[in-house]
């Protein structure tokens, strides 16, 4: 039997944050079953852990959404690092991901990782289309700092600033608009949308939501890779290093807290996770 673990990531308490299934030893699983297992869990991501290709590293980690394998994602990296720490691995570790090795530091309760991937600006989608995707009037989009931009540190998201927390809460996605956007702006995920608001009194506090309905992710409670991309984007636009706290998942009842720090082109993502389930694949 193959063991699995389920963590709630970017939360200090069970039933918050973003669910992650971790297969701590995937070496005996048939390749054709990996996507089917991820679809069966139907979480935003499932990770499959293998021995590292470089013996100096800690593990090789493959990440699957319900519909595809992706090279990088934030909450799977945090959650898997904590699972490895739970299993007795040293706090300092190197995880081999699809974008290359990532340095991480993890305890059984929290973790951080740093990505030095270059910010890739892929496209500037039509604001009217983004408003349709989010079910908002175009006037709800805040474009003073930046217009909607598709950007990536290894996984692409369209990042859109909104004018108010009320606008963020009012989002009602239009899947037809997502299909139109995916046809016009194809990317790794299918036109995933990351919308955010910066706190009016504290610009270091961010509230965010992420939607990828074409990838069977109607809404994601915590999206570390999108948050990292946001930090890199804002740091580049403002010409300074940033320390941000992102609150995500509140509007869907799964509160998540994601820490972000930039140091030049490097972005460090940090957060907690808690083990909520363990079991075996019974087939």
C-alpha positions in Angstrom: 0.0 0.0 0.0 1.1 3.6 -0.8 0.8 6.1 2.1 -0.6 9.5 1.7 -0.8 12.6 3.9 -3.1 15.6 3.8 -2.0 19.0 5.1 -3.8 22.3 5.4 -1.2 24.7 4.1 -0.8 28.4 5.0 -2.9 27.8 8.1 -1.9 27.1 11.7 -5.2 25.3 12.4 -7.1 22.4 10.7 -9.7 23.1 8.1 -8.1 26.4 7.1 -5.6 27.2 4.3 -5.2 25.1 1.2 -5.5 21.4 1.2 -2.5 19.4 -0.1 -2.2 15.7 -0.6 1.4 14.4 -0.3 2.5 11.0 -1.5 5.7 10.7 0.6 7.1 7.7 -1.5 5.8 7.6 -5.0 8.5 5.2 -6.4 6.1 2.3 -6.9 3.3 4.2 -8.5 2.7 3.7 -12.3 3.3 6.9 -14.2 -0.1 6.7 -15.8 -1.7 6.8 -12.3 -0.2 10.0 -11.1 -2.7 12.3 -12.8 -5.6 10.0 -11.9 -4.6 10.1 -8.2 -4.4 13.9 -8.3 -7.9 14.0 -9.9 -9.2 11.6 -7.3 -8.1 13.9 -4.4 -9.3 16.9 -6.4 -7.3 19.4 -4.3 -5.7 22.3 -6.0 -2.5 20.2 -6.0 -1.1 16.8 -5.1 2.6 16.2 -4.7 4.5 13.0 -5.4 7.9 12.6 -3.7 10.8 10.7 -5.1 14.5 10.2 -4.2 16.5 13.2 -5.5 18.5 12.9 -8.8 21.3 14.7 -7.1 22.2 12.9 -3.8 23.2 16.2 -2.2 19.5 17.3 -2.5 16.6 16.2 -0.2 13.9 15.0 -2.7 12.5 15.3 -6.1 8.9 16.6 -6.1 6.3 16.4 -8.8 3.2 18.6 -8.6 -0.1 17.8 -10.2 -3.3 19.9 -10.3 -6.6 17.9 -11.0 -5.9 18.3 -14.7 -2.1 18.6 -15.4 1.4 18.5 -14.0 2.9 21.9 -13.2 6.6 22.8 -12.7 6.1 25.0 -9.7 3.5 26.0 -7.1 3.8 27.6 -3.7 1.6 25.8 -1.3 2.8 22.3 -2.5 6.4 23.4 -1.9 5.6 24.6 1.6 3.5 21.6 2.5 5.9 19.1 1.1 8.8 20.7 2.9 6.9 20.4 6.2 6.0 16.8 5.4 9.7 16.0 4.9 10.6 17.8 8.1 7.9 15.7 9.9 9.6 12.6 8.5 12.9 13.7 10.1 14.7 15.5 7.3 17.0 18.4 8.3 15.6 21.9 8.4 17.8 23.0 5.5 16.7 21.2 2.3 16.8 21.4 -1.4 13.8 20.3 -3.4 14.1 19.4 -7.1 11.1 20.9 -8.8 10.2 21.3 -12.5 11.8 24.7 -12.5 15.0 23.4 -10.9 16.3 23.1 -7.4 14.6 25.2 -4.7 16.2 25.9 -1.3 13.8 25.5 1.6 13.9 25.6 5.4 11.3 23.6 7.2 10.2 22.5 10.7 7.2 20.2 11.3 5.1 23.4 11.7 6.3 26.0 9.2 8.5 26.4 6.2 9.9 29.0 3.8 11.5 28.7 0.3 13.2 31.2 -1.9 12.9 31.4 -5.7 15.4 33.3 -7.8 13.5 32.7 -11.1 13.3 35.8 -13.3 10.0 37.6 -13.5 8.5 36.8 -16.9 5.9 39.3 -18.2 4.0 37.3 -20.8 1.0 39.4 -21.9 -1.2 42.4 -21.0 -4.7 40.9 -21.3 -7.6 43.3 -22.2 -9.0 44.8 -19.0 -12.5 44.4 -20.3 -11.9 40.7 -20.7 -10.5 40.5 -17.2 -13.6 42.3 -15.8 -15.8 39.8 -17.6 -13.9 36.9 -16.1 -14.3 38.3 -12.6 -18.0 39.4 -13.1 -17.1 43.0 -12.3 -17.5 46.3 -14.0 -14.3 47.5 -15.6 -14.4 50.5 -13.3 -13.6 48.2 -10.4 -10.1 47.5 -11.8 -7.3 49.7 -10.3 -4.8 50.5 -13.1 -2.8 53.3 -11.6 0.1 51.0 -10.5 -0.4 48.4 -13.3 -3.0 47.2 -15.7 -3.9 43.5 -15.7 -0.7 41.6 -16.5 0.0 37.9 -17.2 3.3 37.2 -15.4 5.2 34.2 -14.1 8.0 32.9 -11.9 7.4 29.4 -13.3 3.6 29.3 -13.4 1.6 32.0 -15.2 -1.2 34.0 -13.6 -3.0 37.2 -14.7 -2.5 39.6 -11.9 -5.2 42.3 -11.4 -5.4 45.0 -8.8 -8.9 46.0 -7.7 -10.1 49.2 -6.1 -11.6 47.9 -2.9 -12.1 45.0 -0.6 -15.8 45.1 -1.5 -14.9 44.6 -5.2 -12.8 41.6 -4.3 -15.6 40.0 -2.3 -18.1 40.7 -5.1 -16.3 38.5 -7.7 -18.5 36.1 -9.5 -16.5 34.3 -12.2 -17.8 33.8 -15.8 -16.4 30.6 -17.2 -17.2 31.6 -20.8 -14.9 34.6 -20.4 -12.2 32.3 -19.0 -12.5 30.2 -22.2 -12.3 33.3 -24.4 -9.2 34.4 -22.4 -7.5 31.0 -22.6 -8.0 31.0 -26.4 -6.4 34.5 -26.7 -3.7 34.2 -24.0 -2.7 30.5 -23.6 -0.4 29.7 -20.7 0.5 26.8 -18.3 -2.7 27.1 -16.3 -5.8 27.9 -18.3 -6.0 31.7 -17.9 -5.8 31.6 -14.1 -6.8 34.9 -12.5 -5.2 36.4 -9.4 -7.0 39.5 -8.1 -5.8 41.5 -5.1 -6.3 44.7 -3.1 -3.7 46.4 -1.0 -4.9 47.6 2.4 -5.6 51.4 2.3 -3.8 52.1 5.6 -1.1 49.4 5.4 0.2 48.8 1.9 2.2 45.8 3.2 -1.1 43.9 3.8 -2.8 42.4 0.8 -6.1 40.6 0.3 -6.3 38.2 -2.7 -8.4 35.6 -4.5 -7.4 33.2 -7.2 -9.6 31.4 -9.8 -8.7 28.7 -12.3 -12.1 27.1 -13.2 -10.8 25.6 -16.5 -8.3 23.5 -14.4 -11.0 22.3 -12.0 -10.0 24.9 -9.4 -13.1 27.1 -9.0 -11.3 29.1 -6.3 -7.9 28.5 -4.6 -7.7 29.2 -0.9 -3.9 30.0 -1.0 -1.7 30.4 -4.1 2.0 30.8 -3.1 3.3 30.9 -6.6 0.9 33.7 -7.6 1.8 35.6 -4.4 5.5 35.2 -5.2 4.9 36.6 -8.7 2.9 39.5 -7.2 5.8 40.3 -4.8 8.3 40.2 -7.7 6.0 42.4 -9.9 5.4 45.0 -7.2 9.0 45.1 -6.2 10.1 45.7 -9.8 7.4 48.4 -10.3 8.3 50.2 -7.0 12.0 49.8 -7.3 12.4 48.5 -3.7 12.3 45.4 -1.6 9.0 44.5 0.0 7.7 42.6 2.9 4.1 41.6 2.4 1.4 39.6 4.2 -1.2 38.1 1.9 -4.6 37.1 3.3 -6.4 34.7 0.9 -9.3 32.3 1.2 -11.3 34.4 3.6 -14.2 34.7 1.1 -14.5 31.0 0.8 -14.2 30.1 4.5 -10.6 28.8 4.4 -8.5 31.6 5.8 -4.8 31.5 4.6 -1.8 33.7 5.5 1.2 33.9 3.2 4.4 35.7 4.0 6.5 37.3 1.2 9.8 39.0 1.2 11.9 40.2 -1.7 15.6 40.6 -1.9 16.4 42.0 -5.3 15.1 39.4 -7.8 14.8 36.7 -5.1 11.4 36.1 -3.4 10.9 34.2 -0.2 7.5 32.6 0.5 6.7 31.5 4.1 3.8 29.9 5.9 2.6 27.2 8.3 0.8 23.9 7.7 -0.9 21.3 9.8 -1.4 17.6 9.2 -5.1 16.7 9.1 -5.3 13.2 7.5 -3.2 10.2 6.8 -4.1 7.0 5.0 -3.3 4.5 2.2 -4.1 4.3 -1.4 -6.3 1.1 -1.5 -5.9 -0.2 -5.0 
